[in-house]
Amino acid sequence: MNTKPPICRSSTAALVFWREQVATHPNLNPAAENFWVLTLEWDGERRLTGAHLVSSRAFGNSQNFADELFASAFLRGVPEFLLVHHRPGTNPEPMPADIDRARAIVAAGRTKKIEMLDCLLVGNSSDAHPSGTFSFRRLPKALRADLFK
């Protein structure tokens, strides 16, 4: 039977996919910081077509990360993606470096006509973030204005 990939209408749907498909993936080191790309394709609906480990290491600067991300073969020909930043043992609240990295990725993507739909941080649950996640679409408007259309 040929099953279509799951529909992704929201960041919440992407996080469900992350927890069901990626959090148990053998390439995920649960103790290390990991960056994953969830690729999407459009067939009348946004469909999650893959989860790809970009890196399990820290980067010196945001531009290096954006360059490495877009050099990855799995982003060639993909119109949209979500970035998942797995930060074990930490609060998922974004730090200034996370926001700078997201801006560099969005800017690089625009030159290639590839849109980052969201950046999702996955960390520990807390009173402020009971799900242990944070969507950049929840950033204050002034901080997310140049990130998303």
C-alpha positions, -999 to +999 in steps of 0.1 A: +000+000+000+013+035-009+009+058+020+012+096+016+034+115+040+016+133+069+001+167+064+017+195+083-006+224+089+011+238+120+043+238+141+023+216+165+019+189+137+056+191+131+064+186+167+041+155+168+060+142+138+093+150+156+083+131+187+069+101+168+095+098+141+127+117+150+131+116+188+136+078+185+157+080+154+191+061+158+210+092+146+196+113+174+220+116+203+196+125+231+225+139+252+238+162+225+227+194+208+213+184+174+199+204+144+174+187+122+155+198+091+120+186+085+114+189+047+081+196+032+066+194-002+034+208-016+007+187-033-023+208-025-013+203+012+020+207+030+034+172+036+063+163+058+086+143+035+117+138+057+137+144+087+174+151+082+202+155+107+221+186+098+246+186+127+252+174+162+278+201+170+279+237+178+288+263+152+312+292+155+288+317+138+254+319+123+266+323+087+287+291+089+256+272+100+234+287+072+260+278+046+263+242+059+225+239+060+220+250+024+249+230+011+231+199+023+217+179-006+183+172+010+174+209+007+179+210-031+145+213-047+126+215-015+105+247-013+099+248+025+114+234+056+113+236+094+144+237+115+143+217+148+170+226+173+172+198+199+188+213+231+187+186+258+189+197+294+179+233+287+150+256+287+137+259+251+135+298+254+156+312+224+189+329+231+202+358+210+225+334+191+194+313+182+177+343+168+208+354+149+211+319+134+175+319+123+180+353+106+210+340+087+191+309+076+161+329+064+183+353+045+203+325+029+170+307+021+155+337+004+184+338-021+177+302-030+139+306-029+136+281+000+114+292+029+120+283+066+085+281+080+095+279+116+124+272+139+114+249+168+135+246+199+131+213+219+145+212+254+132+205+289+097+213+300+093+241+325+065+263+339+069+287+310+072+259+284+053+228+297+057+211+263+095+216+264+093+233+231+093+269+216+082+280+182+099+311+168+065+321+155+058+329+191+086+355+194+075+391+200+065+407+167+096+430+167+119+400+169+102+378+143+093+405+118+122+397+095+119+360+099+086+351+084+063+364+056 
